[in-house]
Amino acid sequence: MNKIRYFDHAATTAVKEDVLKEMISFFNLEFGNPSSLYTIGRSAKRALEEARIRTATAIGAMSKEIYFTGCGSESDNLAIKGVAYANCNKGNHIITTKIEHPAVLNTCKALEKEGFKVTYLDVDEDGLISLQDLESAINNKTILISIMFANNEIGTIEPIKEIGIIAKKHNVIFHTDAVQAVGNVKIDVKEMNIDLLSMSAHKFYGPKGVGALYIKEGIQCRKLQDGGHQEKDKRAGTENVAEIVGLGKAIDLAYKNLENYNKKLNELREYFITQIEKRVPYTKINGHRTKRLAGNVNISFRFVEGEELLLKLDERGICASAGSACSSGSSSPSHVLLAIGLQEEFAQGSLRITFGEENTKEDVDYLIESLVQIVEEVRNKSPKYLKFIKNELKIE
């Protein structure tokens, strides 16, 4: 079997050894319920609060502003629905974008069925919103702006600080889905005027099944889950101590090594893009070339189906994605790629490569050689491509 070369870090990451080591004892030795008053319960509670401090420190928040959840999608639901329900006496209008993750888009659609009004902002060809369009969309019923920090498919980083300034100016609550950004981008929620921020541990080398939501002190956000009084009465249910410990350790490690991590990923990304553009014709890089996540490349190959490309890469031991992992299995073109104006022909042939810290230049060279060969092979079997080349070369 081929060696596995993993290039899908936007979908998930492996738990780091140091993270796993810190989690282990909370599965069987320090297994107490953090709500219990005896020794092992208090030990679990201390571990919970240490993770809360680490998480808060990483994004410039206070520990009391961090609430642990089960994943990024739950954090998005709690943020958007919680704010909508808690502030519906002030208005019923929400602003988001057309390129959000389904956890945000489908939550907004659910609220529309309950009578809330939602504006879905357009983006430009790079995936960036217009700040002017955002400000123009605000009215006296607007209670929430929810715009992702960095796009999960094309890697474009939105002007978050500027969005925060506009939200603050109009006294509108600002939530950002930062699932792709946390661990990849320096974040200061106070400086950026962010009121709520969602994250998920498995995107930055922590475990799956645990996330967190930052809620600025004073922001009204109604709980969605009834039960006990855990997480300061915002999220009922016994906390998943071991995985929360893992989240805290992972985010601590990520931000201690952020500069070196981004430098390495930037170099791999630019090397990959340069080689592919040089060696594979009829390709297009999607997303902003500089305002993007360090490890993200979204590239479209004309006359190639993304699904076939992925299967042939998999045969060579290469893991990649055709877009969001949460929409895999869908034959429809990516809503993100269509929103940036990509023709369906290009959107269907898109590939998302997301690098991580274990990737080497040798791995990237193997990926490049594989793509060059596979794309040529697939295109040479495509009647559309052969007809196109015949016309291009004016072959009779």
Beta strands, then each sheet from edge to edge (+ up, - down):
strand 1: 5-6
strand 2: 66-69
strand 3: 93-97
strand 4: 117-121
strand 5: 142-146
strand 6: 173-177
strand 7: 196-200
strand 8: 211-215
strand 9: 283-286
strand 10: 296-301
strand 11: 318-319
strand 12: 350-354
sheet 1: 1+ 11+
sheet 2: 2+ 8- 7+ 6+ 5+ 3+ 4+
sheet 3: 9+ 10- 12+
end
